[in-house]
């Protein structure tokens, strides 16, 4: 009777009056009467030992187990079908008592500590904040460790550690940012610009076998081929680190009949000693010379490489890893011809005046001695320096700064002035201290003093915390001037004001950036480069296709938000976004041009919705084979909002049968026959089997491929199955239709993912009722996606600590 002892209504801390650490009677009775027979010890079914289930909900493992028990009883999964039926009254009493117990406990904790604990700026947020604060634009993210991801997201407060190594990395990024800002503010700028003719683009020695373009009929030409770095253009070598805008005027050579010559644009040193290349973009060269514009950060000494990049093109044979002039012409190869290239150094973060205004405000600058460098004027007073320090701290801390809070930095400024007498160095040292303080590194979220009642409740954020939370949610950076002003006026709890600010922040390209940032984590698109499809199995796949797949998903989600489309269009629609290369990869006719464009799909097409988009299909595969388990788990978590717990350790993993002797269905039968696996696989297998109609590169298939067997077909794909509730489907399209009909389920998941991304905290049990109300409030808008986003921002979960 160990279970009776563990579940006895005793306080963990010895205080019987504290109901938050006592198991409710209805919950205790159900476990004793319906669970103990199968889960009495460590050998219990599914590895669950009810006798060890404690009452201390402050223990993360304990509360997670209680939530799991609640969910399985609520869904009718427990007791199992072959066990004694649970009486409706007992079931209702258990659910109500357990829900009230967990919710009250969590709300008490939230009232005391907040739902979201101290949340540090992510690497991306840190980079963008320093860019906006200092009006600079140099890449900084590579100087700090990558953020850990929890359920896909990088901003979960509970997963953010702070070590000496991370502090040192943060100091490095701050120093790099300040070095750039002070250097630009104190020196004259001479932007690098260059216009290259075809002759200047081509190799300098026409008789040399190399990897640069050759001159042919007044144009600089690169042929389709496999030679590494073939297409590098030495005359585009960057003289210094910086952002560059390049305008390429090019046309196609020997263009295929039904499409142009798709070309890739990369940057790099283009040598074997530094083989890594950075993607910049792609374009489709046609018979007519056309100008394309690209922007890229290029370190000093790197250059552009522009070459035919379509994996379906005929490729030339060149000996020795070099290409001689005239070797490509007799092979009748497709190629790209350059007519002109213009290069211009740019500063997306702001010009020099913007940097000076950020660093020095109204402080006077003057040239000192024979140097052309600018210094603070010798007549600048200490009071003026302190005023500028206060202004900078206010922006860096994203809220007003009291004299007491500013005092350590003011003392540091005075100390440097007294010891060195250099006001410029005094400011820089003080700024450095500010940017290394917790008030800058973390999102400080104090609460309003107003409380609606004496019961445990969520603590509302003050207006400056709302401004930061909203700005980092939608833009990934610090609040702008208008948000600061509204915070000062205490207007950011007004729903109309908040909705107007959402609209403003998402206008003029803001929504595209938000979609890119959010989908990178929600849909795992950040992992798009993690695997490379096997070229022998998927010869039509290339980097042009991959980046078009990303663009397809970004354009698609952006359009759904702009139109406030019903959330069911996440999984089913009659349109998508394609360019000619991706359309050809998908087997869709009638699409021309290299711009992403809205394409109406034929009736019965399988390509409408996220689950049929190549980016999703690629990140849920390993490059060679597909796994219904991996894809099924992904769909359950990211689209349906039904996370699947890890499998029991006693059940072996399934490895694909590369011989093709057994289908994945045969192998999974073993798992479904395990009682402890059946409930999860009833959710995992339906989407997993449905998506088997798509291969690891995102193409539609009817048969599995057999590695090493050329074009030999493997077993036929069977994408039919049934949902966990028993509804059958005959393939992917019917599965998609069934899922699309579950609008509220899809809406709840979308709202939850937005909340996690926007607040930096996982969804707690106590959040469920509020989320349900939030989702219901959008039902009149047919669960529109923009309505859901607005509802998230207006919710007490977003506006409270």
Secondary structure by P-SEA (a helix, b strand, c coil): caaaaaacccccccccccccccccaaaaaaaacccccccccccccccccccccccccccaaaaaaaaaaaaaaaaccccccccccccaaaaaaaaaaaaaaaaaaaaaaaaaccccccccccaaaaaaaaaaaccccccccccccccccccccccccccccccaaaaaaaaaaaaaaaaaaaaaacbbbbbbbbccccccccccccccccccccccccbbbbcccccccccccccccccccbbbbbbbbbccccccccccbbbbbbbccccccccbbbbcbbbbbcccbbbbbbbbbbcccbbbbbcccccccbbbbbcccccccccccccccccccccbbbbbbbbccccaaaaaaaccccbbbbbccccccccccccccaaaaaaaaaaaaaaaaccccccccaaaaaaaaaaaaaacccaaaaaaaaaaaaaacccccccbbbbbcccccccbbbbbbcaaaaaaaaaaacccccccaaaaaaaaacccccaaaaaaaaaaaaccaaaaaaaaaaaaccccccccccccccccccccccaaaaaaaaaaaaaaaaaaaaaccccccccccccccccaaaaaaacccccccccbbbbbbccccccccccccaaaaaaacccccccaaaaaaaaaccccccccccccccbbbbbccccccccccccccccccccccaaaaaaacaaaaaaccccccccccccccccccccccccccccccccccccccccaaaaaaaaaaaaaaaaaaaaaaaaaaaccccccccaaaaaaaaaaaaccccccaaaaaaaaaaccccccc
